[in-house]
Amino acid sequence: MAEIRLADHAGFCFGVRNALEKTEKLLDARAKTPAGASESRKERSIYSCGSLIHNRFVIEDLKTRGLQVVKAPEEAERGSVLLIRAHGEAADFYDRAAARDLELHDLTCPFVARIHTLVRNASEAGDRVIIAGDCKHPEVIGIRGWVLGEGLVAGSPEEAEELGQKGAFAEGEWTAVAQTTLNQELWDSILDVLKRYCGGRLTVHNTICSATEQRQEGCRKLSEWAELMVVIGDRESSNTKKLYEIAKKNCKNVIFTERKTDLPLKDIKKYSKIGVAAGASTPERIIKEVISAMSEAITEKKELEQVEVETVVVEDFAAEEPVKEPEVVTDAVEEEINDMQNLMDQIEKSLRLPGRGEIVEGEIVQVTQRYVVVNLGCKKDGVIPKDELTLEDGQELTEAFKEGDTIQAKVLKTDDGDGNILLSKKKLEVNEHWDEITVALDNKEVVNAKVVKEVKGGVIAVYKEVSGFIPMSQLSDRYVEKADEFIGKVLPVKVTRVDQKRNKAVFSHKAYLEEEKKKRLQEIWESLQVGDVVEGTVMRFTDYGAFVDIGGIDGLLHISEISWGKLKHPQEALTIGQQIPVKILSMNSEKGKISLGLKQNRPEPWSVIDEKYQAGQVIEGKVVQIKEYGAFVELEPGLDGLVHISEIAFKRVTNINDELTIGQNVQAEILEIDKERKRISLSIKKALPAEAAEEVAEAVEE
């Protein structure tokens, strides 16, 4: 008996579902616009920049409903509506859209938006960024556009190795992120290469989407069981291709199909264990159609086999005794059909049940004194208890609601314990405050929310009657380990996500703080000019320099700009927290970078050498370098003199290391200063006391 199993987590992921639902809502609203309302907001053209999701059948359907696809915001009609797909876009995309006066609807997947924040924060902190993924994939292109400077991309360990051999990771701090749909095994192999080249200079963020990992793991387990794997999805979908690759590793027979008409049904009939996996952009409708087509083909095969069995029975036993109806075989066929139907029912049930927080509509089929029963068009009825309905004083449910009426409600639980879906009508009636935070989201306004309790990963904050989630990373612009200090406080927050259908809102206090900080930084930027000398505080070191706070903005003091002399590390000249005067050498407001100089506050030594040094003068210096022909002595940072081997001692010197050591302080007489060639000749022996010189001369005569 054939068995078809659907992999766990098949079909739309959260990001795709969210993008599609919001797009359909916009298109439906536009379609319902009354005639003559030409100036209405709904009448404006609706565009998506690139395909909304990687499924051509879904895109074709959306196009018939009015969605237009463009390659860039400049192609959209000025003042129209533009959707940012789940893959996300680069930072400059928003400015380009604003220049066209476009109404943006940001449908970027939250997992992708998190990567944008990670790479922006990392690059602002001075790290360089490496992205593991396909450099041509729109998600990777978008992520790269949030990096300050150049973001490197490696799609394989071989590409990472090539970058390493070219010296790309030779210096600096690095942050690594991954394309959300990347295969975990590929991510691990790329990381092995990066860790080998970067060592402790590498910060790793595993940004593979949890839904992607779950979908790939579900496909892997099912393909180990199956005799045949059927992978459903668009051939341009990156995550569907990865499912196909995973299935191929574990199952000998794998079919990649976009829809039921592509299925080789004759081949499918040969197998008794069939697994089905579907990409994150595959509609539930197509999944059900594919499974239904396979089920019908397998059932048809069983019925044909049954006819053949019956014919054999009649021919072989007709002469001996009356032929009995093949009841057992018929029952087997019916059982097979029932099994297939049960499978389809289970699949339909898993795909169609509404989730918690969703707004549903259905027909009232029963009204009692305690509850209202609603047919939702799925395998479970919805039940609205009396306390989740608004009634006038003394009014009974049977008076307020009638069978056959249509009613909307919100899902509280997908199972109330009796096999029904628990609904609430009251929750829908509290929309005013949701509208307020939706407006705050659209207009990027600030609202005040009170933090009421800590939950896993963050806190719950309440704005009037709307509860929102503030992730721990969004509680402050500094690292927060525990949220105790915020409980009970009213915080100004920006609304970052609103999903009233699922009763979800996300707030960010960090976004408010960063906006305020950006305003302050802009004021500081406007007050600074190249050439200004300002007081700064040394904040942290890197191998290539020091970051100095100059009143709220960090500037880079490169190691070559610290001293006129040579330094191996900034710590040789500076300490953390040290106050120093620095000169602004260059400013780049677009990249947010300022280059500073410290040595410029002191004259270049050669420019004033006549004021401090002359031939015949005895100076004290430090041996900084030893060569076969002599030793270099540092008079001061940026000013070295050469003591030729013949000028080290009155005796014959064959090995300078026997006479001098690096770091040794010595006295020497200046023999000559060549300003044009910037060379100073020194003599240690001529700086020796006269008594020492006479002793050497007497020793030579003897």
Disulfide bonds with the S-S distance in Angstrom:
none
